[in-house]
Every structure is written in structure tokens, then in C-alpha cells.
Amino acid sequence: LTRHPDNEILIEAGSELIRLQVKTKQVERWTELKCDFQRYDFIILADFEETGRRELPNFFILDFDAWKKVLIRQGSAFPVRIDGRSIKYPSNWKGIVLLSEHFEENREAWEKIK
């Protein structure tokens, strides 16, 4: 288990390398959300909006397929290239603006990380 820049945690599991990317927000939306994504990556979105000081945030756990689904749902406004194993963005792309409702089905979906 290793801590890396950009809120990344790397987990070595046998011959696989699993990367967890953690993104947080305290306001209505995530802004400029851009995650370099490979097949065994996960995004953990922590939503601190409307949580008290001693409350846990709402967590949304997205695997490759869930993140791909979010991008596709957002339509052609987001010029990403999706192939079977990775998601790539143009070099000048700033990221996507998302609300929790864009991936509600991934709330507390910790079972995706096994």
C-alpha cells in the first residue's frame, strides 16, 4: 500500500496493480474532474456537502465501467477516447463538472473493490 500524489493509493495484489483515486467536494458539484483511468482503477468520490462535523461523507465508488457510463451519458460535450482498456482525454481538456446524481447508483458500492 503506497500513497502517491494526486490523491492516489496504489495496491499491489499479486501481479495486479490497483489504483484508487480519491476526489472530494464540500460544495454542490465536483469541478474539473479528470481521472486517468485504466481497467483496474477505481475512483472514490467523497461528498462532504451537507455532512456535519462528525459525520461520514457520502461515498461513490466507480470502477472502469461505471466511469465510462458517466462519460457516455454526458454526451459529446466531453471529447474523451474510450477503448476496451483505458480512457484518455485530450491534452487541453480541463475535466468534467458532475453532481452526485450523475452516479447515484454507485453510492456506497464498496463491493466493487475486492
Buried (B, 14 or more C-beta within 10 A) or exposed (E): EEEEEEBBBEBEEEEEEBBBBBBEBEEEBBEEBBBEBEEBBBBBBBBBEEEEEEEEBBBBBBBBEBBBBBBEEBEEEBEBEBEEEEBEBEEEEEEBBBEBEBBEEBEEBEEBEE
